[in-house]
Amino acid sequence: MYRTHTCGELNIDFAGKEVTLCGWVQKSRDLGGMTFTDLRDRYGITQLVFNMETNSELCAQARKLGREYVVQVHGRVMERSNKNPKMPTGDIEIIVSELKVLNPSELPPFTIEEETDGGDELRMKYRYLDLRRAPVRNNIILRHRVAQEVRKYMDSEGFVEVETPVLIKSTPEGARDFVVPSRMQPGTFYALPQSPQTLKQLLMVAGFDRYFQIVKCFRDEDLRADRQPEFTQIDCEMSFVEREDILNTFEGLIKKLFSSVKNIEFSEKFPRLTYQEAMTYYGSDKPDLRFGMKFCELTEVVMGKGFGIFDSAEYVGAICAEGCAEYTRKQIDELTEFVKRPQIGASGMIYARVNADGTVKSSVDKFYSPADLEKWIKATGAKPGDLILVLAGTRKKTLSALSELRLEMGNRLGFRKPGVYFPLWVVDFPLVEWDDEEKRFFAMHHPFTSPVPEDLSLMETDPGKVRANAYDLVINGTEIGGGSIRIHDAAVQKLMFSVLGFTPEEAENQFGFLLNAFKYGAPPHGGIAFGFDRLVATFGGQDSIRDFIAFPKNNSGRDVMLDSPAEISEKQLKELQIVTGRK
């Protein structure tokens, strides 16, 4: 063995013992007759001491060590005279008697410390160096820990982990597929799975009544902080269950993870909101409920007073920001500019201050009397010292803008605190949604989601009113997981395909393997998939999933370390019988 101990395990109990350590040189400090070197591995940092008086040759050798040299040292553990309480090994140091350079290193392109001077792109190019930094390394270790706890829980609940294929058939709906050409079948392509949806349903037909998998999925879509072209799901499916069985089982999983990983206990059941409630009161199907600030509709209250913006609006909604009546005009203007950003799209913002004496001052006093404004106060529940913020326009767009305004106020008022978690279930989503451009319905989730049984009669007459037997888990405004009770009846599945505009021939061509399987006794079944990367990032207190993935892509979908995607050789193209336009 190259080492007897790691750089993170030695403490005062080891004083006087001879040890051998290996690791990377973090930094060195020459102080006249003494040289101090910090040696790092993934377990921690240990201080090494080289003494010019007792071993000048060894000390001279140590002074030649550069950052990130890989070295092996042997020496005696001694108590430090100048202890460092910020380090787990801060009570001791190693008086080195032997030093061996295992591998030198060029000067790294950025400092490998907790706070680095490297930009995102540079760190991604040298990701293997970035992974040596404690914050990133700890994120990957957190990911490992969460994965292990998931497997323990799922095994304890009788689930079997089954791997499904990575090379499958391209199917419509959802995002774009990544496709892979087949050399053996020229002109044909595999697709990388966006999820194992149909495969896990086939496992239910096969009798594996409790399946799970921590699995890679692939979607060719525009990227953002919580998206990568390849991502990981905790994919789960159960047979002979109803919605309550699934929600209870996987609420148990999330509670177990919070307990094991974060030492946070949830004794009560997670709250539930219907999709309609979430949109009405928060303008989002993934509301952050760490704070209140529910929407209040004022449409009927404000119309008919001659104020054109309100009179012509389909929807007028407000939020009440407690204790913000003293906001300055500059702060109000900042909020107005915020909601007018192109990505939010509001035309402007109206406000009303409730003064300490209970009187109201608004930006539309010309149109609304004190008696009118009293109705605003009553409707919103505002108190002296509060600020009422109002947006108007089309219903869908205004709800979305009001949602962004609510979150912004939550940030400004310190309500969205890291380390505070509010999980909830959102249920009863619409089954389908109409697309004006294509003039047809699309599945809100996917084509295999079952309608709520009492809405089944509406499938042919009014599909837009059908509720899906679907559910999402939301934590702090982020969708962590989603699933549904599946369609297990072939007739209902064919009806769903018909609503989505598939001809019988198209349905058979795309999903014939599934429809055929349903002929052989498909059990009632349902499941859920959790975004594993998002879940780990949530536990890590960050919005971006990138630093919780060992080798992520950048915002353009490129791996700048591997320089991928890249062109392939003409020989490979010829073998695949692919013709390109390149010269």
Secondary structure, DSSP 8 states (H G I E B T S, - for coil): ---SS-TTS--GGGTT-EEEEEEEEEEEEEETTEEEEEEEETTEEEEEEEETTT-HHHHHHHTT--TT-EEEEEEEEEE-SS--TTSTTTTEEEEEEEEEEEE-----SS--SSS----HHHHHHTHHHHTTSHHHHHHHHHHHHHHHHHHHHHHHTT-EE----SSB---SSSSB--EEE-SSSTT-EEE--S--HHHHHHHHHTT--EEEEEEEEE-B----TT--SEEEEEEEEEES--HHHHHHHHHHHHHHHIIIII-----S---EEEHHHHHHHHSSSS--TTS----EE-HHHHTTSS-HHHHT-SEEEEEEETT-TT--HHHHHHHHHHHTSTTT--S--EEEEE-TTS-EEETTTTT--HHHHHHHHHHHT--TT-EEEEEEESHHHHHHHHHHHHHHHHHHTT-S-TT---EEEEE--BSEEEETTTTEEEESS-TTB-B-GGGGGGTTT-GGG-BBSEEEEEETTEEEEEEEEB---HHHHHHHHHHTT--HHHHHHHHHHHHHHHTTT---EEEEEEEHHHHHHHHTT-S-SGGGSSS---TTS-BTTTTBS----HHHHHHHT---S--
